[in-house]
Amino acid sequence: MSTARTIRRFTEEPVDDATLARCLEAATWAPSGANAQAWRFVVLRSPELRAVVATAAAQALEVIEPVYGMTRPAEDDHSRRARTNRATYELHDRADEFTSVLFLQERFPQASELLLGGSIFPAMQNFLLAARALGLGTCLTSWASYGGEPLLRAAVGVPDNWMLAGHVVAGWPRGNHGPVRRRPLSEVVFLDRWDERASAIVGDSSERLQSSFAPKRP
Ligand SMILES: Cc1cc2nc3c(=O)[nH]c(=O)nc-3n(C[C@H](O)[C@H](O)[C@H](O)COP(=O)(O)O)c2cc1C
């Protein structure tokens, strides 16, 4: 988990069916409300679907750029931000080259979208973690949102009562799975009250806890 970082740069090697199937099986091991498993996972691999994914990616990029203040970095800019942005542009520019998976959740009128999301996001996370365990890289994207949603719905033939919960690109990483950078536990965990720090439980720094999860082998 601590090295399951987003991967945006992939080798040319296609994702084999056996690896993909293992990640998808891990997705099905996730919990869902009432164990309803009202989910469906659609692998997008044909040239036609990849072309739609590429259009959706371009549309998402148009939304994301101003929100994150992103621009294409200069070649001689090697800052962390420039490196992330460069990888993000590469992923979006090459979106039609990758296998990706749509995660769908059936709507139920009595449940809020957030509650329904709670029944599909654990499956997505299981997929991401299984991929990491197998050495596969993934990037959760918002390409099935924004302008891409109607395009993907039409291309896949998704019924109206199913929600596109997420879209994950998968491939063999170019580069390493780095450690995640997250806010320390002490900043985000509270005890009994909204503003009561839980230092008795988590201490004042997250370093000790994180290191106990460090993988013995990369
Ligand atoms: C709901 C969601 C949507 C995301 N959409 C995109 C996206 O459209 N493009 C992209 O490059 N990364 C996307 N990401 C990846 C996040 O930017 C990434 O998970 C976050 O910056 C943390 O980075 P890390 O996984 O390397 O630690 C998305 C992540 C989530 C959870």
The ligand as an ORCA input file, in Angstrom:
! r2SCAN-3c Opt
* xyz 0 1
  C     -11.037     10.059     -8.309
  C      -9.645     10.184     -8.887
  C      -9.499     10.704    -10.167
  C      -8.227     10.831    -10.744
  N      -8.114     11.309    -12.013
  C      -6.893     11.383    -12.583
  C      -6.764     11.806    -13.943
  O      -7.742     12.091    -14.634
  N      -5.532     11.875    -14.485
  C      -4.418     11.532    -13.767
  O      -3.312     11.618    -14.321
  N      -4.498     11.130    -12.471
  C      -5.714     11.031    -11.866
  N      -5.833     10.579    -10.576
  C      -4.617     10.167     -9.834
  C      -4.286     11.128     -8.685
  O      -3.759     12.319     -9.234
  C      -3.287     10.447     -7.757
  O      -3.895      9.295     -7.195
  C      -2.880     11.366     -6.614
  O      -2.226     12.497     -7.101
  C      -1.961     10.648     -5.636
  O      -0.766     10.314     -6.280
  P       0.015      8.963     -5.949
  O      -0.922      7.844     -6.233
  O       1.191      8.965     -6.885
  O       0.423      9.009     -4.528
  C      -7.079     10.447    -10.002
  C      -7.241      9.898     -8.707
  C      -8.499      9.753     -8.164
  C      -8.631      9.146     -6.787
*
